[in-house]
Amino acid sequence: MPVVKVKIAKQSQKWRYRCPNGHTTWEPTNNHLWCRACARQLDVDPEFWAVYDSKTQEEIPRERLVLDV
């Protein structure tokens, strides 16, 4: 599978990719992704393994993401 570069420095890129609950406050960790907004809610798991691309409407797994800061 091709690698997807996510440029978080660009505002349009930041809003394009979302956690499973629709937030844009996600961050990569060692082997998964984590969402700050989800962590602030009760009974919501802030850890997940794929982001949602709102432009292409596809899920992109963590192993395909490369952050270009």
PyMOL commands that set and color helices and strands:
alter all, ss='L'
color gray80, all
select helices_A, chain A and resi 11-16+36-39+62-64
alter helices_A, ss='H'
color red, helices_A
select strands_A, chain A and resi 4-6+17-18+26-28+33-35+47-48+50-53+58-61+65-67
alter strands_A, ss='S'
color yellow, strands_A
deselect
rebuild
show_as cartoon
